[in-house]
Amino acid sequence: MALTEFTTHRAALKPVARRAHPLSTFFAVWKSRRALARLDARALEDVGLTKDRAAQEAAKPIWDVPATWRD
């Protein structure tokens, strides 16, 4: 089976809801918070955050994620 046939076949399958692996979730949170900590004042204004609020969020531990991520 060629790769394109396999990919096409998989695309035709019904999507299955999957939970992200906890480590990948933690890594995504870590990366997001690091990126948030590096934003300048203008970028923070664009997303509607103050420097203090961004610093608070960036300082949270990786296991402290929104409740919607834990459902």
Secondary structure as UniProt FT lines:
FT   HELIX           3..12
FT   HELIX           22..38
FT   HELIX           41..47
FT   HELIX           51..58
FT   TURN            62..63
FT   HELIX           67..70
//
